[in-house]
Amino acid sequence: MLNTERFTHLADLYAKYRPSYPKALFDFLYAEIGFSSQSKIADIGAGTGIFTAELLSRGSHVYAVEPNADMRNQMLSALEGKTHFIPVAAEAEHTTLLEHSVDFITAAQAFHWFDNDGFSEECRRILKPNGKVVLVWNIRDSSSSLVEENENICRKFCKGFNGFSGGNGFSSFGETPRKVSEFYFHYEYRDFPNDLVYTKDGFIGKALSSSYSPKAEEKEYEPYVNALSDLFDRYQNKGRLLLPNFARCYFGTV
């Protein structure tokens, strides 16, 4: 399956259950990295517009580049009419944007689907001089027994599961996947606490929004949902489950 088609038919679940990112991360981008209301930003792999919406709320001009029609339509439904919102139907490696037209490039929960060489070349093409690329993920804290059990369930029932965040090797606060380190010419990163609180519906819905989750017609679907339900019941407190999580933000030049 093409990476651009992995989230077909998942856009509703994605929009409803995927978490956003902490306010402190955006404060950091706008206070320390140079983002401003005047910035022109290409948000690549924008999905349903979760990260795009936060950038727009700060007044920035955002080219929201998303190749998947279902995800893009969901984003249009949520953001169409917003000031400075420019949706773009294109892939990360071929954005169709003009040369040297953007101040920053962002990719939230998406870079692991991109081709490194093609994306880095495209970044250099569309970035203005000294422009930076920002890569962001919500990452589960693997020191948690809840996260470990959740991963074991995914490995048992999800055929395409290679690890959370696309199998990028995020297993601790101090580890950077090779795909990321090889992409940048120079980079730094910051971590921001972002523990997530779920109801049972939210916890299961978030899991089902993942590209690797079994579909309703597959035999693994029901036992997968049952295992997640049991996991929630064992860790919940008063109907809420706290999932240890942090947001990691890489920033640098390519």
N, C-alpha and C positions, 0 to 999 in steps of 0.2 A: 504494500500500500504506500502511495506517495505521502510524504510528511504533510503536504498541504491538505490531504483528505482525511487525516486521522481524526479530526474533530467534527466531521460531517455528522449531523443528527445529534450532536452533543451540546449545541449552542445554548439551548434553554437551560439545561442542567448547569452548564458552565456559568452562565449569567446569574443564576439563582443561588448557587452554592459556593462558587469560588471566592476566597477571601481577598480583601484589598491589602494594602500595605500601610505601615505605620506612619503617622503624621511626622514623626521625627526624621524619617528618611527624606521626605519632601522638603522639610525645613533645611536639612543638610544640603540637598541639591541646590536650593535657591539661595542659601546663605554662604555656602562654602565652595561649590563647584561652578557657580556662575550663571545658573538658570535664572531667568527673569521673565517678566510679562512681555518683554520685547523679543524673547528667544523664539527662533523657528526650530522646532524639534520634529524629527522623524521617529515616531514610535513604531518599531518594526515588529511584526507578528502581534499586532494590537489585539487580536482576538475579539472579545465582546466589548472591549473598551474600558476595562477596569483601571488600567494605569493611565490611559489617555484621559479619562475623566478627571483624574487628579491633576494632571498637567493643565488641562483646560480651566480648572477651578482657580488656578494661579494666574490666569490671563495669557498663557503662552499660546503661540500659534502651533498647532499640532497636525502633521501629516500622519494619519493613522493608517499604516500599511498592513493589509491583511489579505492573504490569497484565498482563504476559504469562504465561500459564499454564505454558508449558514452562519458562521461567526460574524462576518461582516454585516449581514442583514440584522443580526441581533444588536450589533454596535450602532448601526444606523437608527434602529428603533429607539435606542436609549439616548443617543447624542445628537441626532439630526436637528439642526437649528441652533446648536450651540455656537457661540461666537468663536471664530478662529479654528473651527473643526473642519479638516479637509480629509475625508476618507479616500483611500487609494487602494484599488484592487491590483495587487502586485505581490511578487515574492521578495524575500529578503535579499536575494542575490541580484535582483533586477527590479528595483523599486520604481523605475520610470521618472524619478525626480530629477530636476535639473542639476548640472554639475555645480558643486560648491554653493549649494542653496540652503543648507541647514547649519545651525550652530551646534546642535547636539543630536546624537542618536541614542535612543533608549530601546531596550528589549527586555520586557518583564515576563518571566516564566516561558521564554520562547527560544533563547539562543541555542539550546541543545538540539533544536530541530534544524539549524542552519548548516550550510556547507561553509566551513571556516574560510577557505581560500576565496570562494566567490563572494561571501559576505564582507570580508575585510577589504577586498578590492572595491566593492560597491560603497563601503563606508568612506574610503579615501576619495572616491569620485564625488560623492554628494556633500561631504563635510566642507565647511569653510576652513581656512587655515587655522591651525591650533584647536580645531573642534575636538570634542571628546565623545567617546562611546561609553554608555552606562548600561551595564547588564545587571538585572535584578532577579532574585528568586526568593520566594517563601520556602524555607527549609525546615523540615522536622528535626528536632534535637534527638539524635540517635542514642544519646545516653539514657533516654526514657524507655522503660519497659513497655509502655503502651505503644510507642513508635516501633519498637522491635517486634512486638506481636503483630502489629498492623502490617509490617513488611512481610512477615512470615505468611500471613493470610494471602497477601497479594501474590507471593511466589507460588503458593499452592494452587490458586484458582485462576490467575490471570496469565494467559499464555504469552502475552507480549511484555510482561513486566521485567524490566532490567534494573530496577531500583527507582526510588522516588526522584523527581525532577529529571526524568529521561535517562536515569542511570548515570548521572554525571559524576558520581563519586563523592557527593556531599555527605560526609559522615561525621563531621565535627566542625567546630567553629574555626579551626585553624587550617583546614584543608581546602586547597584549590584544585579543581579538576584540570587535567592536562589540556583538554580542549579549550579551556578559558585562558590558561597561561600561555598557550601557543598562539592564541589569537591576538593578544596585545603586544605592542612594542614596549610600552611601559604602563603599569597599572598599580593601583592600590585598591583596598576594599575596606568597607565598614559594615559591621553587623548591628542590627537594631532589634531589640526584643519585640516579638509579635506573637505571643501566645494566643491560640485560637480557642474559642469556646463554642461548642456545638450542642444543639439538640440531637436526638437520635435521627430525625429526618435529615437534618443538615449534615451530620457525620456520614450517613450512608449516601446522601445525594452528592456530597463532595467526592466521595470515592467513585461513584458511578459516572462522574463528569470526566474522569481520566481516560485517556486514549486507550489504555491497556485493559480497562475493565470489560468483563464479559457482557455481551448484549442479552437482552431479555429472552431471546429465542435460543440462547446457548445453554447447554446442560450445566455449565459451571455457575450460571447466574444465581440461581436460588441458593445453593450452598454458600456462595460467596456473600450474598446479602445476609444470610443467617449467621455466618461467622462474624461479620461486622456487627450485627445486632447484639450478639453475645459479648463481643469485645466491649461495646459501648456499655452494656449492662454491668459488666464487671468493674469498669473504671468510672462510671458516672457518679455524680453527687447531686442529688435533688433534681435529676432530669437534665443535668448539664455535664458535658465532658470537656475538660481542659486538655488541649493538645499542645505540648511544649513545642514552640516554633520560634524562629527568628527570620528576619529579612536580611539577606546579604546583598550589598550593592558594590559592584566592581565599577571602577571608573578609570579611564586612561586614554592613551593614544594608540592608533594602529598604523 
